[in-house]
Amino acid sequence: MRLEEQGESLNIEDRRGGDGGIGRGSIGIGTLLVALAAGYFFGVDPAVILGLASSGNHSPVTPQPAQKPPANDEMARFVAKVLGSTEATWRSIFDAAGRRYQEPKLVLFTGATPTACGTGRSAMGPFYCPSDQKVYIDLAFYRDLRERFHAPGEFAQAYVIAHEVGHHVQNLLGISDKVHAAQQRSGNRAGANALSVRLELQADCFAGVWGHRADSMQKILEPGETEQALTAASAIGDDRLQRQTQGQIVPESFTHGTSAQRVRWFKRGMDSGDIRQCDTFSSASL
């Protein structure tokens, strides 16, 4: 990606540098998939999963002091630039609608860290906590994205951040609250899961809107980089993850969408750059 002209976001909290209450190191793919399965198979809200994770027999998690990433940390600087790009894009979209965009914080951590949703752990992958309006990521996830999920490339890494920022946008617009209320009214797991799928696919579409607009404004993409994000979206589809973990696909338990659906909605946002094209809740076909 061409990010030389992109300023770094100031909304980065670097909590790395301690063990966070558990061991350091790479995220184990088995642990990651089991954690993902808890949410995908049973439709558990991410905040609930975080709460459950924090209630287990783990050592207390002591927050690391928030600080700026070291100037020579290239990956942290990359993340800060991607976040800065999302800020410019969504600020422009909100301004055009006569609204003010509240920028989220992005927290870098290692192992585990306290959040307003409970204890966040590396094995869960990147996530957004609506209660504190922060995106959390252990950068070791990118190693697994590249080596285990076979989704390499900078734009694949940027897509992960843009998707979580998409959840922040949903939170600001009140979409998340409406979906959660509808899930509670649905009275059944399958209905709640179906709404979760539409929420996740919209976040994918919002990530595509960012990609389109950022590239239009600053020409940030090298030839072929769009395919990197499409590969990442495909790698984390419910059908693919279920096949890897349990050997069979259970559609009624989907909470994030199939690989094809995630690719389709990201591409829809990427092709149009228009958030009006991201209404997954009115679409008869996903």
C-alpha positions as CSV (number, residue, x, y, z in Angstrom):
1,M,0.0,0.0,0.0
2,R,1.1,3.6,-0.7
3,L,0.7,5.3,2.7
4,E,3.7,7.7,2.5
5,E,1.4,10.7,2.4
6,Q,-1.0,9.4,5.1
7,G,-0.6,10.9,8.5
8,E,-0.6,8.6,11.6
9,S,-3.7,8.6,13.8
10,L,-3.2,10.0,17.3
11,N,-5.8,7.6,18.6
12,I,-3.4,4.7,19.3
13,E,-3.0,3.2,22.7
14,D,0.0,0.9,23.0
15,R,-0.4,-1.4,26.0
16,R,2.3,-3.8,24.9
17,G,5.4,-4.5,26.9
18,G,4.0,-6.7,29.6
19,D,2.5,-10.2,29.7
20,G,-1.1,-8.9,30.4
21,G,-1.6,-11.7,32.8
22,I,-0.9,-14.6,30.4
23,G,2.0,-15.8,28.3
24,R,3.2,-14.0,25.3
25,G,3.8,-15.3,21.8
26,S,1.9,-16.3,18.7
27,I,-1.8,-17.0,18.7
28,G,-2.3,-20.7,18.4
29,I,-4.5,-21.5,15.5
30,G,-6.3,-24.2,17.5
31,T,-7.1,-21.8,20.3
32,L,-8.1,-19.1,17.8
33,L,-10.5,-21.4,15.9
34,V,-12.0,-22.7,19.1
35,A,-12.6,-19.1,20.3
36,L,-14.1,-18.2,16.9
37,A,-16.3,-21.3,17.0
38,A,-17.8,-20.2,20.3
39,G,-19.1,-17.1,18.6
40,Y,-19.9,-18.6,15.2
41,F,-21.5,-21.8,16.3
42,F,-23.6,-20.5,19.2
43,G,-24.1,-17.0,18.1
44,V,-22.7,-15.5,21.3
45,D,-22.3,-11.8,21.2
46,P,-18.5,-10.8,21.2
47,A,-19.0,-8.8,24.4
48,V,-20.5,-11.9,26.1
49,I,-17.5,-14.0,24.9
50,L,-15.2,-11.4,26.4
51,G,-17.0,-11.6,29.7
52,L,-16.9,-15.3,29.7
53,A,-13.2,-15.2,28.9
54,S,-12.6,-12.9,31.8
55,S,-14.5,-15.1,34.3
56,G,-12.3,-18.1,33.8
57,N,-9.4,-19.3,36.0
58,H,-6.9,-16.8,34.7
59,S,-4.5,-14.5,36.5
60,P,-5.8,-11.0,36.9
61,V,-5.1,-8.8,33.9
62,T,-3.2,-5.7,34.8
63,P,-3.5,-2.9,32.2
64,Q,-0.3,-1.7,30.7
65,P,0.1,2.1,30.7
66,A,-1.2,3.6,27.4
67,Q,1.6,5.1,25.4
68,K,2.6,5.9,21.8
69,P,4.2,3.1,19.7
70,P,8.0,3.3,19.3
71,A,8.9,5.4,16.2
72,N,10.8,2.4,14.8
73,D,7.9,0.0,15.1
74,E,6.9,-0.3,11.4
75,M,3.8,-2.5,11.9
76,A,2.4,-0.2,14.6
77,R,3.1,2.8,12.3
78,F,1.3,1.0,9.5
79,V,-1.8,0.4,11.8
80,A,-1.7,4.1,12.8
81,K,-1.7,5.2,9.2
82,V,-4.6,2.9,8.3
83,L,-6.6,4.1,11.2
84,G,-5.8,7.7,10.2
85,S,-7.1,6.9,6.7
86,T,-10.3,5.5,8.1
87,E,-10.7,8.7,10.2
88,A,-10.4,10.9,7.2
89,T,-12.8,8.8,5.2
90,W,-15.5,8.6,7.8
91,R,-15.1,12.2,8.9
92,S,-15.8,13.2,5.3
93,I,-18.9,10.9,5.1
94,F,-20.3,12.1,8.4
95,D,-19.6,15.8,7.6
96,A,-21.6,15.4,4.3
97,A,-24.5,14.1,6.3
98,G,-24.3,17.0,8.8
99,R,-23.0,14.8,11.6
100,R,-19.8,14.7,13.7
101,Y,-17.6,11.6,13.5
102,Q,-16.3,10.5,16.9
103,E,-13.0,8.7,16.3
104,P,-12.5,5.4,18.0
105,K,-9.3,4.5,19.9
106,L,-7.2,1.5,18.7
107,V,-5.5,-0.5,21.4
108,L,-2.4,-2.6,20.7
109,F,-1.9,-5.3,23.3
110,T,-0.2,-8.6,23.8
111,G,-1.8,-11.6,25.4
112,A,-4.7,-10.0,27.2
113,T,-6.0,-6.6,28.2
114,P,-8.9,-5.2,30.2
115,T,-11.8,-3.7,28.2
116,A,-15.2,-2.3,29.0
117,C,-16.6,-5.5,27.6
118,G,-14.5,-7.8,29.8
119,T,-11.0,-9.2,29.4
120,G,-9.9,-9.2,25.7
121,R,-7.6,-12.0,24.7
122,S,-5.4,-12.5,21.7
123,A,-7.0,-15.9,20.9
124,M,-10.2,-14.1,19.9
125,G,-8.6,-12.1,17.1
126,P,-9.2,-8.4,16.6
127,F,-12.5,-7.0,18.0
128,Y,-14.5,-3.9,18.7
129,C,-15.9,-3.1,22.1
130,P,-18.9,-0.7,21.8
131,S,-18.9,0.1,25.5
132,D,-15.6,2.0,25.3
133,Q,-15.6,2.6,21.6
134,K,-12.2,1.0,21.1
135,V,-10.8,-1.5,18.6
136,Y,-8.4,-4.0,20.1
137,I,-5.7,-6.0,18.2
138,D,-2.8,-8.1,19.1
139,L,-0.5,-7.7,16.1
140,A,0.5,-11.4,16.3
141,F,-2.9,-12.0,14.6
142,Y,-1.4,-10.8,11.3
143,R,1.1,-13.6,11.4
144,D,-1.7,-16.2,11.6
145,L,-3.7,-14.3,8.9
146,R,-0.7,-14.7,6.6
147,E,0.6,-18.1,7.6
148,R,-2.4,-20.1,8.7
149,F,-5.3,-18.4,6.9
150,H,-3.2,-17.8,3.7
151,A,-4.3,-14.2,3.4
152,P,-1.1,-12.2,3.1
153,G,-0.6,-8.6,2.2
154,E,-0.9,-5.1,3.6
155,F,-4.4,-4.5,2.3
156,A,-5.6,-7.7,3.9
157,Q,-4.2,-6.4,7.2
158,A,-5.9,-3.0,6.6
159,Y,-9.2,-4.7,5.8
160,V,-9.2,-6.2,9.3
161,I,-8.9,-2.8,10.9
162,A,-11.5,-1.2,8.5
163,H,-14.0,-4.0,9.4
164,E,-13.7,-3.3,13.1
165,V,-14.0,0.5,12.4
166,G,-17.1,-0.4,10.5
167,H,-18.6,-1.8,13.7
168,H,-17.7,1.5,15.3
169,V,-19.7,3.3,12.6
170,Q,-22.6,1.0,13.2
171,N,-22.4,1.9,16.9
172,L,-22.4,5.6,16.2
173,L,-25.4,5.4,13.8
174,G,-27.4,3.4,16.3
175,I,-27.5,0.3,14.0
176,S,-25.9,-2.0,16.6
177,D,-28.4,-1.1,19.3
178,K,-31.3,-1.7,17.0
179,V,-29.9,-5.1,15.9
180,H,-29.3,-6.2,19.5
181,A,-32.8,-5.2,20.5
182,A,-34.2,-7.1,17.5
183,Q,-32.2,-10.1,18.5
184,Q,-33.6,-10.1,22.0
185,R,-37.1,-9.8,20.6
186,S,-36.6,-12.7,18.1
187,G,-36.9,-15.3,20.8
188,N,-34.8,-17.9,19.0
189,R,-31.1,-18.4,18.3
190,A,-31.5,-18.8,14.5
191,G,-33.3,-15.5,14.2
192,A,-30.6,-13.8,16.3
193,N,-27.9,-15.3,14.3
194,A,-29.4,-14.2,11.0
195,L,-29.4,-10.6,12.3
196,S,-25.8,-11.0,13.4
197,V,-24.9,-12.1,9.8
198,R,-26.4,-8.9,8.4
199,L,-24.6,-6.8,10.9
200,E,-21.2,-8.4,10.1
201,L,-21.7,-8.2,6.3
202,Q,-22.6,-4.5,6.6
203,A,-19.3,-3.9,8.5
204,D,-17.6,-5.7,5.5
205,C,-19.3,-3.3,3.1
206,F,-18.3,-0.3,5.2
207,A,-14.7,-1.6,5.1
208,G,-15.1,-1.6,1.3
209,V,-16.5,1.9,1.3
210,W,-13.4,3.1,3.1
211,G,-11.1,1.3,0.6
212,H,-12.8,2.9,-2.3
213,R,-12.8,6.4,-0.9
214,A,-9.2,6.2,0.5
215,D,-7.9,5.0,-2.9
216,S,-9.9,7.7,-4.7
217,M,-8.4,10.4,-2.5
218,Q,-4.9,9.2,-2.2
219,K,-4.3,6.3,-4.6
220,I,-3.2,4.1,-1.8
221,L,-3.5,0.7,-3.5
222,E,-0.9,-1.1,-5.6
223,P,-2.1,-3.3,-8.5
224,G,-3.6,-6.5,-7.2
225,E,-4.0,-5.4,-3.6
226,T,-7.8,-5.4,-3.7
227,E,-7.6,-9.2,-4.1
228,Q,-5.7,-9.4,-0.8
229,A,-8.7,-8.1,1.1
230,L,-11.1,-10.4,-0.8
231,T,-8.9,-13.3,0.2
232,A,-9.0,-12.3,3.8
233,A,-12.8,-11.9,3.7
234,S,-13.1,-15.3,2.2
235,A,-10.7,-16.9,4.8
236,I,-12.9,-16.0,7.7
237,G,-16.3,-17.0,6.3
238,D,-18.5,-19.1,8.7
239,D,-18.7,-22.0,6.2
240,R,-14.9,-22.2,5.9
241,L,-14.3,-21.9,9.6
242,Q,-16.9,-24.5,10.4
243,R,-15.5,-26.9,7.9
244,Q,-12.0,-26.5,9.5
245,T,-13.2,-26.9,13.1
246,Q,-16.1,-29.5,12.9
247,G,-15.9,-30.9,9.4
248,Q,-19.4,-29.9,8.5
249,I,-21.4,-26.7,7.8
250,V,-24.4,-25.7,9.9
251,P,-26.0,-22.7,8.1
252,E,-28.5,-21.8,10.9
253,S,-25.5,-21.3,13.2
254,F,-23.8,-18.7,11.0
255,T,-23.2,-15.3,12.6
256,H,-20.8,-13.7,10.2
257,G,-21.8,-14.9,6.8
258,T,-20.3,-17.3,4.3
259,S,-17.0,-16.7,2.5
260,A,-18.9,-15.8,-0.7
261,Q,-21.2,-13.4,1.2
262,R,-18.3,-11.6,2.9
263,V,-16.5,-11.2,-0.4
264,R,-19.7,-10.0,-2.1
265,W,-20.5,-7.3,0.4
266,F,-16.9,-6.0,0.8
267,K,-16.7,-5.8,-3.0
268,R,-20.0,-4.0,-3.1
269,G,-18.7,-1.3,-0.8
270,M,-15.3,-1.2,-2.6
271,D,-16.9,-0.9,-6.0
272,S,-19.4,1.9,-5.1
273,G,-17.8,3.8,-2.2
274,D,-21.4,4.5,-1.2
275,I,-22.7,3.6,2.3
276,R,-26.3,3.5,0.8
277,Q,-25.2,0.4,-1.0
278,C,-24.5,-1.3,2.4
279,D,-28.1,-1.8,3.6
280,T,-27.8,-5.5,4.3
281,F,-31.0,-5.4,6.4
282,S,-33.2,-4.5,3.5
283,S,-31.6,-6.8,1.0
284,A,-33.7,-9.9,0.2
285,S,-30.5,-11.8,-0.8
286,L,-27.2,-11.7,0.9
